[in-house]
Amino acid sequence: MPYAANHKQNTRARIVEAARILFNRHGYDNVSIDMVMARAKLTRGGFYNHFKNKEELFAAAVSSFLMGRGAQWRAEAGIDPAQPTREAAAQMLAGYLSKQHLGDLDGQCPMIALPSDIARGSPEVQGAYQQLLTAMVALFESSLPGPRRSAHQTALVLAALSVGGMVLARTLPNSKLAEEVRATAYAHGVKTLAHRARSSR
């Protein structure tokens, strides 16, 4: 019986999602192709029908977050990037800097789960990371009132608070300091949004 037309695409997606979760849990160096294929319930030989090497898979796993787990997260938060509202920036900030996101190791955004690995990665991997940051900045910016230039600068500040705060908090697991970092980043993000709203009136 022949495979369905979308069989190859679905198989590739299974490999990418398995890799994304394993990279989040263990980091790039501690994940093998065998581990990825075992989690995807596929044989190692099938890997090379989809990817040239692990580095190419890493780039795909990072990139996949935007329209995969990230899209699910945005939907749960009530955020529609195609039709951003004034509330979208606050919703994004609250969701990204939440205790739930910090504790969701498998589902965490690669920007906070894998920055060191990505910094040492290929241009393709770094490009995928930049794509995530660009999308975050664009979502913040599109939901902010006022002139576009200053909205872009505020969006960069919010993205830096969100990603930087969570990177620090993730490195301090189960500690009071980790919670203080996360909560303080969120509080300053809220203040930034409030200041933006007042100055645009």
CYANA upper distance limits for C-alpha pairs under 8 A (distance plus 0.5 A):
  3 TYR  CA      7 HIS  CA      6.49
  6 ASN  CA     10 ASN  CA      6.60
  7 HIS  CA     11 THR  CA      6.57
  8 LYS  CA     12 ARG  CA      6.62
  9 GLN  CA     13 ALA  CA      6.74
 10 ASN  CA     14 ARG  CA      6.79
 11 THR  CA     15 ILE  CA      6.92
 12 ARG  CA     16 VAL  CA      6.70
 12 ARG  CA     50 HIS  CA      6.79
 13 ALA  CA     17 GLU  CA      6.58
 14 ARG  CA     18 ALA  CA      6.59
 14 ARG  CA     40 ALA  CA      6.28
 15 ILE  CA     19 ALA  CA      6.61
 15 ILE  CA     36 VAL  CA      7.18
 15 ILE  CA     37 MET  CA      7.06
 15 ILE  CA     40 ALA  CA      6.08
 15 ILE  CA     47 PHE  CA      8.49
 16 VAL  CA     20 ARG  CA      6.57
 16 VAL  CA     57 LEU  CA      7.26
 16 VAL  CA     60 ALA  CA      7.05
 16 VAL  CA     61 ALA  CA      5.69
 16 VAL  CA     64 SER  CA      7.94
 17 GLU  CA     21 ILE  CA      6.85
 17 GLU  CA     61 ALA  CA      7.18
 17 GLU  CA     64 SER  CA      8.31
 18 ALA  CA     22 LEU  CA      6.79
 18 ALA  CA     36 VAL  CA      6.28
 18 ALA  CA     37 MET  CA      8.19
 18 ALA  CA     39 ARG  CA      6.40
 18 ALA  CA     40 ALA  CA      6.15
 19 ALA  CA     23 PHE  CA      6.38
 19 ALA  CA     36 VAL  CA      5.87
 19 ALA  CA     57 LEU  CA      8.01
 19 ALA  CA     58 PHE  CA      7.90
 19 ALA  CA     61 ALA  CA      6.77
 20 ARG  CA     24 ASN  CA      6.66
 20 ARG  CA     58 PHE  CA      8.19
 20 ARG  CA     61 ALA  CA      5.39
 20 ARG  CA     62 VAL  CA      7.37
 20 ARG  CA    106 ASP  CA      8.46
 21 ILE  CA     25 ARG  CA      6.76
 21 ILE  CA    106 ASP  CA      5.51
 21 ILE  CA    107 GLY  CA      7.52
 22 LEU  CA     26 HIS  CA      6.43
 22 LEU  CA     27 GLY  CA      7.85
 22 LEU  CA     31 VAL  CA      7.10
 22 LEU  CA     36 VAL  CA      7.65
 22 LEU  CA    106 ASP  CA      8.12
 23 PHE  CA     27 GLY  CA      5.06
 23 PHE  CA     28 TYR  CA      5.88
 23 PHE  CA     30 ASN  CA      8.43
 23 PHE  CA     31 VAL  CA      6.95
 23 PHE  CA    114 LEU  CA      8.20
 24 ASN  CA    105 LEU  CA      6.96
 24 ASN  CA    106 ASP  CA      6.41
 24 ASN  CA    107 GLY  CA      8.34
 24 ASN  CA    108 GLN  CA      7.69
 24 ASN  CA    110 PRO  CA      7.61
 24 ASN  CA    113 ALA  CA      6.14
 24 ASN  CA    114 LEU  CA      7.26
 25 ARG  CA    105 LEU  CA      6.94
 25 ARG  CA    106 ASP  CA      6.88
 26 HIS  CA     30 ASN  CA      6.14
 26 HIS  CA     31 VAL  CA      7.00
 27 GLY  CA     31 VAL  CA      7.22
 27 GLY  CA    114 LEU  CA      7.22
 27 GLY  CA    117 ASP  CA      7.45
 28 TYR  CA     58 PHE  CA      8.17
 28 TYR  CA    117 ASP  CA      6.70
 31 VAL  CA     35 MET  CA      6.87
 31 VAL  CA     36 VAL  CA      7.80
 32 SER  CA     36 VAL  CA      6.96
 32 SER  CA     54 LYS  CA      8.39
 33 ILE  CA     37 MET  CA      6.66
 33 ILE  CA     44 ARG  CA      7.58
 33 ILE  CA     47 PHE  CA      8.28
 33 ILE  CA     54 LYS  CA      7.19
 34 ASP  CA     38 ALA  CA      6.52
 34 ASP  CA     44 ARG  CA      6.41
 35 MET  CA     39 ARG  CA      6.73
 36 VAL  CA     40 ALA  CA      6.75
 37 MET  CA     41 LYS  CA      6.50
 37 MET  CA     42 LEU  CA      5.57
 37 MET  CA     43 THR  CA      6.48
 37 MET  CA     44 ARG  CA      6.29
 37 MET  CA     47 PHE  CA      7.70
 38 ALA  CA     42 LEU  CA      6.40
 38 ALA  CA     43 THR  CA      7.49
 38 ALA  CA     44 ARG  CA      8.36
 42 LEU  CA     46 GLY  CA      7.55
 43 THR  CA     47 PHE  CA      7.96
 45 GLY  CA     49 ASN  CA      8.44
 46 GLY  CA     50 HIS  CA      7.98
 47 PHE  CA     51 PHE  CA      6.75
 48 TYR  CA     52 LYS  CA      6.36
 48 TYR  CA     53 ASN  CA      7.97
 51 PHE  CA     56 GLU  CA      6.74
 51 PHE  CA     57 LEU  CA      6.74
 52 LYS  CA     56 GLU  CA      6.97
 53 ASN  CA     57 LEU  CA      7.12
 54 LYS  CA     58 PHE  CA      6.59
 55 GLU  CA     59 ALA  CA      6.92
 55 GLU  CA    121 GLY  CA      8.11
 55 GLU  CA    122 SER  CA      7.76
 55 GLU  CA    125 VAL  CA      8.07
 56 GLU  CA     60 ALA  CA      6.89
 56 GLU  CA    124 GLU  CA      8.18
 56 GLU  CA    125 VAL  CA      8.22
 57 LEU  CA     61 ALA  CA      6.56
 58 PHE  CA     62 VAL  CA      6.75
 58 PHE  CA    125 VAL  CA      7.17
 59 ALA  CA     63 SER  CA      6.62
 59 ALA  CA    124 GLU  CA      6.50
 59 ALA  CA    125 VAL  CA      4.76
 59 ALA  CA    126 GLN  CA      8.28
 59 ALA  CA    128 ALA  CA      6.54
 60 ALA  CA     64 SER  CA      6.38
 60 ALA  CA    125 VAL  CA      8.39
 60 ALA  CA    128 ALA  CA      8.17
 61 ALA  CA     65 PHE  CA      7.44
 62 VAL  CA    110 PRO  CA      6.53
 62 VAL  CA    125 VAL  CA      7.74
 62 VAL  CA    128 ALA  CA      6.54
 62 VAL  CA    129 TYR  CA      7.00
 63 SER  CA    128 ALA  CA      5.46
 63 SER  CA    129 TYR  CA      7.47
 63 SER  CA    131 GLN  CA      7.87
 63 SER  CA    132 LEU  CA      7.70
 64 SER  CA     68 GLY  CA      6.14
 64 SER  CA     69 ARG  CA      8.30
 65 PHE  CA     69 ARG  CA      5.76
 65 PHE  CA     70 GLY  CA      5.62
 65 PHE  CA     71 ALA  CA      8.09
 65 PHE  CA    109 CYS  CA      7.39
 65 PHE  CA    110 PRO  CA      7.93
 66 LEU  CA     70 GLY  CA      5.41
 66 LEU  CA     71 ALA  CA      6.61
 66 LEU  CA    132 LEU  CA      6.88
 67 MET  CA     71 ALA  CA      5.40
 67 MET  CA     72 GLN  CA      8.42
 68 GLY  CA     72 GLN  CA      6.99
 69 ARG  CA     73 TRP  CA      6.66
 69 ARG  CA    107 GLY  CA      7.12
 70 GLY  CA     74 ARG  CA      6.67
 70 GLY  CA    109 CYS  CA      7.72
 71 ALA  CA     75 ALA  CA      6.67
 72 GLN  CA     76 GLU  CA      6.74
 73 TRP  CA     77 ALA  CA      6.77
 74 ARG  CA     78 GLY  CA      6.69
 74 ARG  CA     79 ILE  CA      5.57
 74 ARG  CA     80 ASP  CA      7.62
 74 ARG  CA     92 MET  CA      8.19
 75 ALA  CA     79 ILE  CA      6.16
 75 ALA  CA     80 ASP  CA      7.47
 77 ALA  CA     91 GLN  CA      6.91
 77 ALA  CA     92 MET  CA      7.92
 77 ALA  CA     95 GLY  CA      7.14
 78 GLY  CA     91 GLN  CA      8.06
 79 ILE  CA     84 PRO  CA      7.55
 79 ILE  CA     88 ALA  CA      6.32
 79 ILE  CA     91 GLN  CA      7.59
 79 ILE  CA     92 MET  CA      7.93
 80 ASP  CA     84 PRO  CA      6.25
 80 ASP  CA     88 ALA  CA      8.39
 81 PRO  CA    139 LEU  CA      6.79
 84 PRO  CA     88 ALA  CA      6.42
 84 PRO  CA    139 LEU  CA      7.74
 84 PRO  CA    142 SER  CA      7.01
 84 PRO  CA    143 SER  CA      6.06
 85 THR  CA    143 SER  CA      5.99
 86 ARG  CA    143 SER  CA      5.42
 86 ARG  CA    144 LEU  CA      6.81
 86 ARG  CA    145 PRO  CA      8.04
 87 GLU  CA     91 GLN  CA      6.64
 87 GLU  CA    143 SER  CA      7.64
 88 ALA  CA     92 MET  CA      6.43
 88 ALA  CA    139 LEU  CA      8.18
 88 ALA  CA    140 PHE  CA      7.77
 88 ALA  CA    143 SER  CA      6.46
 89 ALA  CA     93 LEU  CA      6.60
 89 ALA  CA    139 LEU  CA      7.73
 89 ALA  CA    140 PHE  CA      5.55
 89 ALA  CA    143 SER  CA      6.42
 89 ALA  CA    144 LEU  CA      7.63
 89 ALA  CA    193 LEU  CA      8.43
 90 ALA  CA     94 ALA  CA      6.56
 90 ALA  CA    190 VAL  CA      7.69
 90 ALA  CA    193 LEU  CA      7.94
 91 GLN  CA     95 GLY  CA      6.56
 92 MET  CA     96 TYR  CA      6.40
 92 MET  CA    140 PHE  CA      8.24
 93 LEU  CA     97 LEU  CA      6.40
 93 LEU  CA    158 LEU  CA      8.20
 93 LEU  CA    162 SER  CA      7.38
 93 LEU  CA    186 TYR  CA      7.37
 93 LEU  CA    189 GLY  CA      7.54
 93 LEU  CA    190 VAL  CA      8.32
 94 ALA  CA     98 SER  CA      6.35
 94 ALA  CA    186 TYR  CA      7.58
 95 GLY  CA    101 HIS  CA      7.52
 96 TYR  CA    101 HIS  CA      6.70
 96 TYR  CA    162 SER  CA      7.09
 97 LEU  CA    101 HIS  CA      7.32
 97 LEU  CA    102 LEU  CA      7.85
 97 LEU  CA    162 SER  CA      6.56
 97 LEU  CA    165 GLY  CA      8.22
 97 LEU  CA    166 MET  CA      7.18
 97 LEU  CA    182 ARG  CA      6.83
 97 LEU  CA    183 ALA  CA      8.14
 97 LEU  CA    185 ALA  CA      8.06
 97 LEU  CA    186 TYR  CA      6.47
 98 SER  CA    102 LEU  CA      6.95
 98 SER  CA    182 ARG  CA      8.18
 99 LYS  CA    103 GLY  CA      6.63
 99 LYS  CA    182 ARG  CA      8.46
100 GLN  CA    104 ASP  CA      6.59
101 HIS  CA    105 LEU  CA      8.33
101 HIS  CA    107 GLY  CA      8.11
101 HIS  CA    108 GLN  CA      6.72
102 LEU  CA    108 GLN  CA      7.61
102 LEU  CA    166 MET  CA      7.41
102 LEU  CA    169 ALA  CA      8.16
102 LEU  CA    170 ARG  CA      7.19
104 ASP  CA    108 GLN  CA      6.22
105 LEU  CA    113 ALA  CA      8.26
108 GLN  CA    112 ILE  CA      7.60
108 GLN  CA    113 ALA  CA      6.76
109 CYS  CA    113 ALA  CA      6.72
110 PRO  CA    114 LEU  CA      5.73
110 PRO  CA    115 PRO  CA      7.73
110 PRO  CA    129 TYR  CA      8.06
111 MET  CA    115 PRO  CA      6.29
111 MET  CA    129 TYR  CA      7.15
111 MET  CA    132 LEU  CA      8.01
111 MET  CA    133 LEU  CA      8.17
111 MET  CA    163 VAL  CA      7.11
112 ILE  CA    163 VAL  CA      6.46
112 ILE  CA    164 GLY  CA      8.13
112 ILE  CA    166 MET  CA      6.64
112 ILE  CA    167 VAL  CA      5.34
112 ILE  CA    170 ARG  CA      8.13
113 ALA  CA    167 VAL  CA      7.73
113 ALA  CA    170 ARG  CA      8.35
114 LEU  CA    118 ILE  CA      6.59
115 PRO  CA    119 ALA  CA      6.55
116 SER  CA    120 ARG  CA      7.08
117 ASP  CA    121 GLY  CA      6.67
118 ILE  CA    122 SER  CA      8.24
118 ILE  CA    125 VAL  CA      6.74
118 ILE  CA    126 GLN  CA      6.37
118 ILE  CA    129 TYR  CA      7.88
119 ALA  CA    126 GLN  CA      7.30
121 GLY  CA    125 VAL  CA      6.20
121 GLY  CA    126 GLN  CA      6.95
122 SER  CA    126 GLN  CA      6.80
123 PRO  CA    127 GLY  CA      6.39
124 GLU  CA    128 ALA  CA      6.75
125 VAL  CA    129 TYR  CA      6.92
126 GLN  CA    130 GLN  CA      6.68
127 GLY  CA    131 GLN  CA      6.66
128 ALA  CA    132 LEU  CA      7.11
129 TYR  CA    133 LEU  CA      7.04
130 GLN  CA    134 THR  CA      6.47
131 GLN  CA    135 ALA  CA      6.66
132 LEU  CA    136 MET  CA      6.79
133 LEU  CA    137 VAL  CA      6.65
133 LEU  CA    159 ALA  CA      8.00
134 THR  CA    138 ALA  CA      6.54
135 ALA  CA    139 LEU  CA      6.67
136 MET  CA    140 PHE  CA      6.82
136 MET  CA    159 ALA  CA      7.23
137 VAL  CA    141 GLU  CA      6.47
137 VAL  CA    152 HIS  CA      7.88
137 VAL  CA    155 ALA  CA      5.75
137 VAL  CA    156 LEU  CA      6.42
137 VAL  CA    158 LEU  CA      8.46
137 VAL  CA    159 ALA  CA      6.66
138 ALA  CA    142 SER  CA      6.46
138 ALA  CA    152 HIS  CA      8.35
138 ALA  CA    155 ALA  CA      7.96
139 LEU  CA    143 SER  CA      7.02
140 PHE  CA    144 LEU  CA      7.01
140 PHE  CA    155 ALA  CA      5.64
140 PHE  CA    158 LEU  CA      8.07
140 PHE  CA    159 ALA  CA      8.46
141 GLU  CA    148 ARG  CA      8.10
141 GLU  CA    151 ALA  CA      5.89
141 GLU  CA    152 HIS  CA      5.85
141 GLU  CA    154 THR  CA      7.94
141 GLU  CA    155 ALA  CA      5.63
144 LEU  CA    151 ALA  CA      6.48
144 LEU  CA    196 ARG  CA      8.24
144 LEU  CA    197 ALA  CA      8.47
145 PRO  CA    151 ALA  CA      7.52
145 PRO  CA    196 ARG  CA      8.03
145 PRO  CA    197 ALA  CA      7.39
145 PRO  CA    200 SER  CA      6.86
146 GLY  CA    150 SER  CA      7.89
146 GLY  CA    151 ALA  CA      7.01
146 GLY  CA    200 SER  CA      5.83
147 PRO  CA    151 ALA  CA      6.58
148 ARG  CA    152 HIS  CA      6.48
149 ARG  CA    153 GLN  CA      6.97
150 SER  CA    154 THR  CA      6.68
151 ALA  CA    155 ALA  CA      6.55
152 HIS  CA    156 LEU  CA      6.77
153 GLN  CA    157 VAL  CA      6.91
154 THR  CA    158 LEU  CA      6.73
154 THR  CA    192 THR  CA      8.20
154 THR  CA    196 ARG  CA      8.46
155 ALA  CA    159 ALA  CA      6.61
156 LEU  CA    160 ALA  CA      6.58
157 VAL  CA    161 LEU  CA      6.66
158 LEU  CA    162 SER  CA      6.54
158 LEU  CA    189 GLY  CA      6.48
158 LEU  CA    192 THR  CA      8.26
159 ALA  CA    163 VAL  CA      6.49
160 ALA  CA    164 GLY  CA      5.95
160 ALA  CA    165 GLY  CA      8.22
161 LEU  CA    165 GLY  CA      5.95
161 LEU  CA    185 ALA  CA      6.18
161 LEU  CA    186 TYR  CA      8.14
161 LEU  CA    189 GLY  CA      7.31
162 SER  CA    166 MET  CA      6.73
162 SER  CA    185 ALA  CA      7.28
162 SER  CA    186 TYR  CA      7.88
162 SER  CA    189 GLY  CA      8.40
163 VAL  CA    167 VAL  CA      6.57
164 GLY  CA    168 LEU  CA      6.78
165 GLY  CA    169 ALA  CA      6.66
165 GLY  CA    181 VAL  CA      6.60
165 GLY  CA    182 ARG  CA      6.13
165 GLY  CA    185 ALA  CA      6.05
166 MET  CA    170 ARG  CA      6.37
166 MET  CA    181 VAL  CA      8.34
166 MET  CA    182 ARG  CA      6.66
167 VAL  CA    171 THR  CA      6.99
168 LEU  CA    172 LEU  CA      7.23
168 LEU  CA    178 ALA  CA      7.65
168 LEU  CA    181 VAL  CA      7.61
169 ALA  CA    173 PRO  CA      7.42
169 ALA  CA    177 LEU  CA      8.16
169 ALA  CA    178 ALA  CA      4.78
169 ALA  CA    179 GLU  CA      7.25
169 ALA  CA    181 VAL  CA      6.41
169 ALA  CA    182 ARG  CA      6.41
170 ARG  CA    178 ALA  CA      7.59
171 THR  CA    178 ALA  CA      8.25
172 LEU  CA    177 LEU  CA      7.54
172 LEU  CA    178 ALA  CA      5.62
173 PRO  CA    178 ALA  CA      6.93
174 ASN  CA    178 ALA  CA      7.59
175 SER  CA    179 GLU  CA      7.26
176 LYS  CA    180 GLU  CA      6.75
177 LEU  CA    181 VAL  CA      6.63
178 ALA  CA    182 ARG  CA      6.78
179 GLU  CA    183 ALA  CA      6.45
180 GLU  CA    184 THR  CA      6.33
181 VAL  CA    185 ALA  CA      6.58
182 ARG  CA    186 TYR  CA      6.83
183 ALA  CA    187 ALA  CA      6.62
184 THR  CA    188 HIS  CA      6.64
185 ALA  CA    189 GLY  CA      6.65
186 TYR  CA    190 VAL  CA      6.75
187 ALA  CA    191 LYS  CA      6.81
188 HIS  CA    192 THR  CA      6.60
189 GLY  CA    193 LEU  CA      6.82
190 VAL  CA    194 ALA  CA      6.69
191 LYS  CA    195 HIS  CA      6.58
192 THR  CA    196 ARG  CA      6.64
193 LEU  CA    197 ALA  CA      6.69
194 ALA  CA    198 ARG  CA      6.79
195 HIS  CA    199 SER  CA      6.62
196 ARG  CA    200 SER  CA      6.73
197 ALA  CA    201 ARG  CA      7.26
